Amino acid sequence: MIASQYKIILPSDYDMEIINSRVKNNGHKTDGFYGLKFKLYLTIKKRRE
């Protein structure tokens, strides 16, 4: 099993729609990787107070 995890802290006012759009438009590019069983893209949004 190979796993990768990246933690990238963005500015609090960063437009997360940019990230969501990139995942939507580019996530399929790794679908054909040999042995790939599943993949996960996780984003966390901070609650604004």
Number of C-alpha atoms within 10 A of each C-alpha: 5 4 5 4 7 5 6 7 7 9 7 11 7 10 10 14 9 10 12 13 11 11 14 11 10 9 13 9 9 10 12 8 8 7 8 11 8 6 10 6 9 8 11 6 7 7 6 6 3
